[in-house]
Amino acid sequence: MRRLNPTLSPLYAQKPPTPKMLVRFSSAANCALTSSDHNQDHLIFVPNPLVFHLGGRRNPLGLSFPRKKKFSMLRSPSRVRSSIKEDGISSSDGEQDLPIHGVSNTVVGVLGGGQLGRMLCQAASKMAIKVATLDPLENCPASALSYEHVVGSFNDGDAIREFAKRCGVLTVEIEHVDAVTLELLEQQGIDCQPKASTIKIIQDKYLQKVHFSQHGIPLPDFVQIDDLTTLEKAGDLFGYPLMIKSKRLAYDGRGNAVAYNKEELPSVVTSLGGFAHGLYVERWTPFLKELSVIVARSRDGSLSCYSVVETIHKDNICHIVESPANVSEEVKILANDVAQKAIGSLEGAGVFAVELFLTKDGQVLLNEVAPRPHNSGHHTIESCYTSQYEQHLRAVLGLPLGDPSMKVPAAIMYNILGEDKGETGFYLAHQLIKRALNISGATVHWYDKPEIRKQRKMGHITIVGPSRNAVKARLNKLLQRDTIESSKLVTPCVAIIMGSDSDLPTMKDAAEVLETFGVPFELTIVSAHRTPERMYSFALSAKERGIQVIIAGAGGAAHLPGMVASLTPLPVIGVPIKTSSMSGVDSLLSIVQMPKGIPVATVAIGNAANAALLAVRMLASADADLWARLIKYQQNLKDTVLIKAEKLESEGWERYLNP
């Protein structure tokens, strides 16, 4: 059969001389209806997707087919194997003169057809890049969207070799593949990205640790174990609790177990399949947060990092991803350095996920690496200029890497996990989806898996917004969280401080206003004179804690607002507290007389409510939801005045004053 160009559109048709027809579908925006008279092919190209009603009934294009004829459906036309040059320009064996349709003629072969493969196909469709998938399931998530889907195991050497003939470059969406076959294919000149050597290192968690340790990358302490004796020695060395891990096929909490004392060691080993399964142990890491960095590696070895994100796990499965992570710039720099050093030590192109621990003493330790797009990068589809999926395709094809920076201030990703099996599970998942469709900035991704069970990843929801708190508030709405649970998730963005608890009767007005607008805040006592070290610590750490505006109440000498403003570039609003000696005039004059370069916005004596309203206005300029509440508040003020004016005009001043 001659090579078909699946981008031809609209219809091109030749009347078939015989009624025998073969229907072939391609996801690259068209499907080809091919008729055959044994020696010649006749083509009809129609837009995809369309449903064809065969057996004499008319289809949506008005084409009719004879009755009582058998029709077979194949996933796609036969394809001439493509290759890719080192400079990223694609070509096809024997067909170098063919014009390029889309970004590249090269067929990208993906080992695995799960949700990551599905989203690779979606990214490829935008650029008319052809993606073929190999997966043991005929109806895997990627099968409906791939240019060609081949049913076969990615651990079957023969299946991989046959699949490779259809592709110009091979890549993976799961690391648990037959790396030995990939290595042999590379020796035969087949292009594999990332390299088989990288896959072999990463799919064995212990070899991964050894490799990164040899390259000077910070890790939790680890050691291989072969029997109960070596395991007990590891427990004596590292102490308890002790993390015991399988070397291979460990993901989403599977293959990991914790022993809390020496007596639990035998049962934990049994739960992991025994020592013959291949085990190692890690020193328990008491971390503050789990972080992740998506790193793209081009064919020339150059690296490009996405924003550092925080991953929140539930039952050892990624539950929520927050981007960017709420950590200091120093931690972000350290995380990027560790991630780039790790991926720089590997071979091949593609997108990698580097999972990290942020420890209580400020260290960033590498946990593990995935040689493919990752759960922690799903948000990039909506939040970044170049998604991790498009970036992976660019990298493996040798195309220029895209811009990984965020195009929105904040994003949060929520995994849709199966809560039950069968129809009940689907019902619960779809209830969540329905709520998401009513939330501003939310995008639903459903993986179209045919079966649901508890804890299975069925889809995800990404929420983007103008601020971290805005997207968290929208997530609370999605999950129908109550106020107490919501408050744990939302980070305070305003700090209310005062020099003494005697200032609280005044400063409570600021708290009440912020509560009215739903703005999360923290409230505490910080004395510039009696606790200067506490004031320094508070001011210097405010930005890292997510604080965006500080309201400081002070009386008398009233140094607190100015001193805090001198320590942080965050906006500070001063509230002069009324005093017994000068009725607060001393406080007012002290706060407003700040030197040039150290501004403090100052409100009237005792007017903490206005300080809070000013803080709300500062925040609302970058928060559409808060802006809407502020507009409503001002409208209520206007309506109140108009109602009073109407009453005064209708009743007269005497009755108005003496109702």
Residue pairs with C-beta under 8 A, 6 or more apart in sequence:
1 34
1 41
1 77
1 78
2 41
3 77
3 78
3 79
3 80
3 95
3 98
4 32
4 43
4 77
4 78
5 101
6 26
6 28
6 29
6 30
6 32
6 45
6 76
6 77
6 130
6 147
7 28
7 29
7 30
7 101
7 102
7 128
8 30
8 45
9 29
9 30
9 45
9 47
10 45
10 47
11 44
11 45
11 46
11 61
12 43
12 44
12 45
13 42
13 43
13 44
13 45
14 42
14 43
14 44
15 42
16 35
16 36
16 37
16 42
17 37
17 42
18 35
18 36
18 37
19 35
19 65
19 66
19 69
20 35
20 36
20 37
20 69
21 33
21 34
21 35
21 36
21 65
21 69
21 71
22 33
22 34
22 35
22 36
22 71
22 72
22 74
23 31
23 33
23 34
23 52
23 54
23 71
23 72
23 73
23 74
24 31
24 32
24 33
24 34
24 73
24 74
24 75
24 76
24 77
25 31
25 32
25 48
25 49
25 73
25 74
25 75
25 76
26 32
26 48
26 75
26 76
26 77
26 147
26 148
27 48
27 121
27 125
27 144
27 145
27 146
27 147
28 48
28 102
28 125
28 128
28 130
28 147
29 47
29 48
29 125
29 128
30 45
30 46
30 47
30 48
31 45
31 46
31 47
31 48
31 49
31 50
32 43
32 44
32 45
32 77
33 43
33 44
33 45
33 46
33 52
33 63
34 41
34 42
34 43
34 44
34 77
35 41
35 42
35 44
36 42
44 63
46 61
50 59
50 60
50 61
51 59
51 60
52 59
52 60
53 59
54 65
54 71
55 65
55 67
55 68
55 69
56 64
56 65
56 66
56 67
57 64
58 64
59 65
65 71
75 143
75 146
75 148
75 149
75 150
76 147
76 148
79 107
79 130
79 148
79 166
80 92
80 93
80 94
80 95
81 92
81 93
81 107
81 165
81 166
81 167
81 168
82 90
82 91
82 92
82 93
82 105
82 106
82 107
82 167
82 168
83 90
83 91
83 92
83 93
83 106
83 168
83 191
84 90
84 91
84 104
84 106
84 168
84 169
84 191
84 397
84 398
85 91
85 398
86 299
86 398
87 398
88 299
88 397
88 398
88 399
88 400
89 398
90 100
90 104
90 105
90 106
90 168
90 397
91 105
92 98
92 105
92 106
92 168
98 105
101 128
102 127
102 128
102 129
102 130
103 127
103 128
103 129
103 397
103 399
104 127
104 129
104 397
104 399
105 130
105 168
106 129
106 130
106 168
106 169
106 397
107 130
107 131
107 132
107 147
107 148
107 166
107 167
107 168
107 169
108 120
108 124
108 129
108 130
108 131
108 132
108 167
108 168
108 169
108 171
108 393
108 396
108 397
109 131
109 132
109 133
109 134
109 163
109 164
109 166
109 167
109 168
109 169
109 170
109 171
110 117
110 120
110 131
110 132
110 133
110 134
110 142
110 146
110 170
110 171
110 172
110 173
111 134
111 154
111 160
111 163
111 170
111 171
111 172
111 173
111 174
111 177
112 133
112 134
112 135
112 142
112 154
112 172
112 173
112 174
112 177
113 133
113 134
113 135
113 137
113 140
113 141
113 142
113 143
113 146
113 149
113 173
114 135
114 140
114 141
114 142
114 173
114 174
114 447
115 141
115 142
115 447
115 449
115 457
115 459
116 173
116 174
116 372
116 373
116 374
116 389
117 131
117 133
117 135
117 140
117 141
117 142
117 146
117 173
118 141
118 142
118 144
118 145
118 447
118 448
119 373
119 378
119 381
119 387
119 389
119 445
120 131
120 142
120 173
120 373
120 389
120 392
120 393
121 131
121 133
121 142
121 145
121 146
121 147
122 145
122 389
123 381
123 387
123 389
123 390
123 392
123 393
124 130
124 131
124 147
124 393
125 145
126 390
127 390
127 393
129 393
129 397
130 147
130 148
131 142
131 146
131 147
131 393
132 146
132 147
132 148
132 149
132 150
132 163
132 166
132 167
133 140
133 142
133 143
133 146
133 148
133 149
133 150
134 150
134 152
134 154
134 159
134 160
134 163
135 142
135 143
135 149
135 150
135 151
135 152
135 154
136 151
136 152
136 153
136 154
137 143
137 151
138 149
138 151
139 450
140 149
141 447
141 448
141 449
142 149
142 173
143 149
144 448
148 166
150 159
150 162
150 163
150 166
152 159
152 160
152 162
152 163
153 159
154 160
154 172
154 174
154 176
154 177
154 178
155 176
155 177
155 178
156 178
157 178
157 180
157 181
157 184
160 170
160 177
160 178
160 181
160 182
160 185
161 181
161 185
163 170
164 170
164 185
164 190
168 191
169 191
169 192
169 193
169 396
169 397
170 182
170 185
170 190
170 191
170 192
170 193
171 192
171 193
171 194
171 350
171 372
171 392
171 396
172 194
172 199
172 371
172 372
173 372
173 373
174 372
175 199
175 202
175 203
175 370
175 371
175 372
176 203
176 248
176 249
177 199
177 203
179 196
179 199
179 200
179 203
180 196
182 192
182 196
182 199
183 196
183 197
183 200
185 192
185 196
186 192
186 195
186 196
192 348
193 299
193 348
193 349
193 350
193 395
193 396
194 297
194 346
194 347
194 348
194 349
194 350
194 352
194 371
195 346
195 347
195 348
197 347
197 348
198 346
198 347
198 348
198 371
199 371
200 207
201 207
201 208
201 211
201 346
202 208
202 346
202 369
202 370
202 371
203 248
204 247
204 248
205 245
205 246
205 247
205 248
205 250
205 280
205 368
206 222
206 224
206 247
206 278
206 280
207 247
208 368
208 369
209 219
209 222
209 280
211 345
212 219
212 342
212 345
212 366
212 369
213 219
213 222
215 341
215 342
215 345
216 341
217 338
217 341
217 342
217 345
217 366
218 338
218 363
218 364
218 365
218 366
219 365
219 366
220 243
220 282
220 283
220 285
220 357
220 365
220 367
221 238
221 282
221 283
222 280
222 281
222 282
222 283
223 230
223 234
223 237
223 238
223 280
223 281
224 230
224 279
224 280
225 231
225 234
225 244
225 275
225 279
225 280
225 281
226 275
227 275
228 265
228 266
228 269
228 275
231 244
231 265
231 269
231 279
231 281
232 262
232 265
234 242
234 281
235 242
235 259
235 262
235 265
235 281
238 281
238 282
238 283
238 284
239 283
239 284
240 259
240 260
240 261
240 262
240 284
241 258
241 259
241 260
241 284
242 258
242 259
242 260
242 265
242 281
242 283
242 284
243 256
243 257
243 258
243 281
243 282
243 283
243 284
243 285
244 256
244 257
244 258
244 259
244 268
244 269
244 272
244 279
244 280
244 281
245 255
245 256
245 257
245 272
245 279
245 280
245 281
245 282
246 255
246 256
246 272
246 273
246 277
246 278
246 279
247 277
247 278
247 279
247 280
248 255
248 278
249 255
250 256
252 316
252 317
252 318
252 455
253 315
253 316
253 317
255 272
256 316
257 268
257 271
257 272
258 268
258 284
259 265
259 268
269 275
269 279
272 279
285 357
285 359
285 365
286 359
286 360
287 357
287 358
287 359
287 360
287 365
288 358
288 359
288 360
289 310
289 325
289 327
289 357
289 358
290 310
290 311
290 312
290 313
290 355
290 356
290 357
290 358
290 367
291 308
291 309
291 310
291 311
291 325
291 327
291 331
291 335
291 355
291 356
291 357
291 358
291 364
292 308
292 309
292 310
292 311
292 321
292 353
292 354
292 355
292 356
292 374
292 376
292 377
293 305
293 306
293 308
293 309
293 335
293 336
293 338
293 339
293 353
293 354
293 356
294 305
294 306
294 351
294 352
294 353
294 354
294 373
294 374
294 376
294 377
294 380
294 388
294 404
295 303
295 304
295 305
295 306
295 339
295 340
295 342
295 343
295 351
295 352
295 353
295 354
296 303
296 304
296 305
296 306
296 350
296 351
296 352
296 388
296 391
296 392
296 394
296 395
296 401
296 404
297 303
297 343
297 344
297 346
297 348
297 349
297 350
297 351
297 352
297 395
298 304
298 349
298 395
298 398
298 401
299 349
299 395
299 398
301 344
302 401
303 340
303 343
303 344
304 391
304 401
304 404
305 336
305 339
305 340
305 404
306 377
306 380
306 384
306 388
306 404
307 323
307 324
307 325
307 384
307 404
307 405
307 406
308 324
308 325
308 327
308 331
308 332
308 335
308 336
309 321
309 322
309 323
309 324
309 325
309 376
309 379
310 321
310 322
310 323
310 325
310 326
310 327
311 318
311 320
311 321
311 355
311 375
311 376
312 318
312 319
312 320
312 321
312 322
313 319
315 455
317 415
317 417
317 455
317 457
318 375
318 376
318 415
319 414
319 415
319 417
320 412
320 413
320 414
320 415
320 475
321 375
321 376
321 378
321 379
321 412
321 413
322 410
322 411
322 412
322 468
322 472
323 379
323 383
323 406
323 410
323 411
323 412
323 413
324 332
324 406
324 410
325 331
325 332
325 335
326 468
326 491
326 546
327 335
327 358
327 544
328 543
328 544
331 358
331 362
331 364
334 364
335 356
335 358
335 364
338 354
338 356
338 364
338 365
338 366
339 354
339 356
342 352
342 354
342 366
342 369
343 352
343 354
343 369
346 352
346 369
346 371
348 371
349 395
349 396
349 398
350 371
350 372
350 392
350 395
350 396
351 372
351 373
351 374
351 377
351 388
351 389
351 391
351 392
351 395
352 369
352 370
352 371
352 372
353 369
353 370
353 372
353 373
353 374
353 375
353 376
353 377
354 366
354 369
355 366
355 367
355 368
355 369
355 370
355 376
356 364
356 365
356 366
356 367
357 363
357 364
357 365
357 366
357 367
358 364
359 365
372 392
373 388
373 389
373 392
374 388
375 415
375 457
375 460
377 387
377 388
378 388
378 413
378 445
378 460
378 462
379 411
379 412
379 413
379 462
379 464
380 386
380 387
380 388
380 389
380 391
380 404
381 387
381 388
381 389
381 443
381 445
381 462
382 408
382 411
382 443
382 462
382 464
383 406
383 407
383 408
383 411
383 462
383 464
384 403
384 404
384 405
384 406
384 407
385 402
385 403
385 404
385 405
385 406
385 407
386 394
386 401
386 402
386 403
386 404
390 402
391 401
391 402
391 404
393 399
394 400
394 401
394 402
395 401
408 464
408 465
408 466
409 465
409 466
409 467
409 468
409 622
410 464
410 465
410 466
410 467
410 468
410 470
410 471
411 462
411 463
411 464
411 465
411 471
412 462
412 463
412 471
412 472
412 474
412 475
413 460
413 461
413 462
413 463
414 460
414 461
414 462
414 463
414 475
414 478
414 479
415 457
415 459
415 460
416 429
416 432
416 433
416 446
416 457
416 458
416 459
416 460
416 461
417 454
417 455
417 456
417 457
417 458
418 425
418 429
418 452
418 453
418 454
418 455
418 456
418 458
419 425
419 428
419 429
419 454
420 428
420 452
420 454
421 451
421 452
421 453
421 454
422 452
425 452
425 453
425 454
426 452
429 452
429 458
429 459
432 461
432 478
433 444
433 446
433 459
433 461
435 477
435 478
435 480
436 442
436 444
436 461
436 478
437 444
439 463
439 474
439 477
439 478
440 465
440 474
440 624
440 625
441 463
441 464
441 465
441 471
441 474
442 461
442 462
442 463
442 474
442 478
443 461
443 462
443 463
443 464
444 459
444 461
445 459
445 460
445 461
445 462
446 458
446 459
447 457
447 458
447 459
449 456
449 458
452 458
461 478
463 471
463 474
463 475
463 478
464 471
465 471
465 474
465 623
465 624
465 625
466 622
466 623
466 624
466 625
467 493
467 619
467 622
467 623
468 491
468 493
468 546
469 490
469 491
469 493
469 519
469 520
469 546
469 623
470 623
470 624
470 625
470 626
472 489
472 490
472 491
473 486
473 490
473 518
473 625
475 489
476 485
476 486
476 489
476 490
481 489
487 520
490 520
491 520
491 545
491 546
492 520
492 521
492 522
492 545
492 546
492 547
493 519
493 520
493 521
493 546
493 547
493 548
493 549
493 619
494 514
494 519
494 520
494 521
494 522
494 547
494 548
494 549
494 550
494 551
494 612
494 615
494 619
495 521
495 522
495 523
495 524
495 538
495 542
495 547
495 549
495 550
495 551
496 507
496 510
496 511
496 514
496 521
496 522
496 523
496 524
496 551
496 553
497 523
497 524
497 525
497 526
497 538
497 550
497 551
497 552
497 553
497 560
497 564
498 504
498 506
498 507
498 525
498 526
498 552
498 553
498 554
498 560
498 577
499 525
499 526
499 527
499 528
499 529
499 530
499 553
499 554
499 555
499 560
500 525
500 527
501 525
503 553
503 554
503 555
503 577
506 553
506 575
506 577
506 578
506 606
506 608
507 523
507 551
507 553
507 575
507 608
508 608
509 607
509 608
509 609
509 612
510 551
510 553
510 575
510 608
510 609
510 611
510 612
510 615
511 521
511 523
511 612
512 609
512 612
513 609
513 612
513 613
513 616
514 520
514 521
514 612
514 615
514 616
516 633
517 616
517 626
517 629
517 630
517 633
518 626
518 629
519 615
519 616
519 619
519 626
522 547
524 538
526 534
526 535
526 538
526 552
526 560
526 564
527 534
527 535
527 560
528 535
528 554
528 559
528 560
528 563
528 564
529 557
529 559
535 560
535 563
535 564
535 567
536 567
538 564
539 550
539 563
539 564
539 567
539 568
540 567
540 568
542 550
542 568
542 570
543 568
543 569
543 570
547 570
548 570
548 571
548 618
548 619
549 570
549 571
549 572
549 573
549 615
549 618
549 619
550 564
550 568
550 570
550 571
550 572
550 573
551 572
551 573
551 575
551 608
551 611
551 612
551 615
552 560
552 561
552 564
552 572
552 573
552 574
552 575
553 560
553 574
553 575
553 577
553 608
554 560
554 561
554 574
554 575
554 576
554 577
554 587
554 590
554 591
555 576
555 577
555 578
555 579
555 584
555 586
555 587
556 577
556 579
556 581
556 586
556 587
556 590
557 586
557 590
558 574
558 576
558 577
558 586
558 587
558 590
558 591
559 590
561 572
561 573
561 574
561 575
561 591
561 600
561 602
562 574
562 590
562 591
562 594
562 598
562 600
564 572
565 572
565 594
565 598
565 599
565 600
566 598
571 601
571 618
572 599
572 600
572 601
573 600
573 601
573 602
573 603
573 611
573 614
573 615
574 591
574 592
574 600
574 601
574 602
574 603
574 611
575 602
575 603
575 606
575 607
575 608
575 611
576 584
576 587
576 588
576 590
576 591
576 602
576 603
576 604
576 605
576 606
577 584
577 587
577 605
577 606
578 584
578 587
578 605
578 606
579 586
579 587
583 605
584 605
584 606
585 605
587 605
588 602
588 604
588 605
591 600
591 602
592 600
592 602
594 600
601 614
603 610
603 611
603 614
604 610
616 626
616 630
617 630
619 626
620 626
620 627
620 629
620 630
621 627
647 656
648 656
